Amino acid sequence: MKRTEEKIIQIIRTMRNSKITQQQVMTLAVVLLALLALLVNGKLSKSPLEQAKMVGPTKEVQEIEEEESAEIKIYSINNACESYRPLVKEMALRYDMGQYVDLIMAVIMQESAGRGSDVMQSSEGAYNERYPKVPDGITDVKYSIECGIQELKEAINRVGVTGPDDIDGICQALQAYNFGLNYLAYVEDEGVEGWDEKTVAAFAEIASCGKTRSTSETESMGKWDYGDQKYPEHVLRYYAPAAK
């Protein structure tokens, strides 16, 4: 009987790794557990569904369900960021970036989640001429957004992004926003087209003078102690271009 249960658990794991949905996996698991209950009792004293409920999920099934639930994470713009959307629209229109409002919002979400005054973390950028060029140097939200939009616009123009749906181009522009526009000069010198993980790592290695991060930071931001080498991925999880 133990071998039968092990076989059922193996079937459940196989289903989990296939392309069927979690709901289908759990439905089939219920049926299999009901059959196991019948084998144990030797007779059909209850309906299969009742048998399954009576037996309950095994520890293995519970672990699978918990693991699947933990993997489901929804990324969205929070309320703090959304409160700045009217201001973002105003500044985006001023700088001919109206079609990129959703992208700007995603950048704000990644940079600050709407907290603090330098919401676009643009203090150290080329367009900040009023405040110290140090992290969080800007103490005016509107000015932070104004500088950040101009910085992002220059990156988008230099990359040649064709529109809000040009994800390849946007990835390159976003990396330049994070690394600084000198990154684009490096990319051009290397003759690289589009965002490339090896090129990003090579630039970060040079910019960091070969200094590496701790293991935990490496997993989230890349090996080299410079910028965020996974910045496009981090921003784009909040990005959904508005339908035309």
Buried (B, 14 or more C-beta within 10 A) or exposed (E): EEEEBEEBBEBBBEBBEEEEEBEEBBEBBBBBBBBBBBEEEEEEEBEBEEBBBEBEBBEBBEEBBEEEEEEEEEEEBEEBBBEBBEBBBEBBEEEEBEBBBBBBBBBBBBBBBBEBBBBBBBBBBEBBEEBEEEEBBBBEBBBBBBBBBBBBBBBBEBBEBEEBEBBBBBBBBBBBBBBBBEBBEBBEEEEBEEBBEEBBBBBBBEBBEEEEBEEEEBEEBBBBBBBBBBBBEBBBBBBBBEEE
